[in-house]
């Protein structure tokens, strides 16, 4: 591990980084526990859809959002976009966007 020392200490240089990956491990635990229940993911498209929705939900949680309210907001707003490839329009819908409505947030400021 001596030749990896610099990489092992990178979390000391950036206070935003965590010392371990426990948060990531906890976020995938429900998926791992319930994987036998997810039989609809028996195709590549089903697996990709599952991975996409899990990613959105966990990112919403990590950003202090109510996943159900956030998903509902996305489902209401995405069809109204005139250009679904416009980075600026999509950025306003991102889980870290300050322009999200208060109803999506777990805690209001």
Secondary structure, DSSP 8 states (H G I E B T S, - for coil): -GGGHHHHTHHHH-TTS-SS-HHHHHHHHHHHHTGGG-GGG-SHHHHHHHHHHHHHHHHHHHTTB-HHHHHHHHHHHGGG-S-TT-HHHHHTTSTT-TTS-GGGBSS--
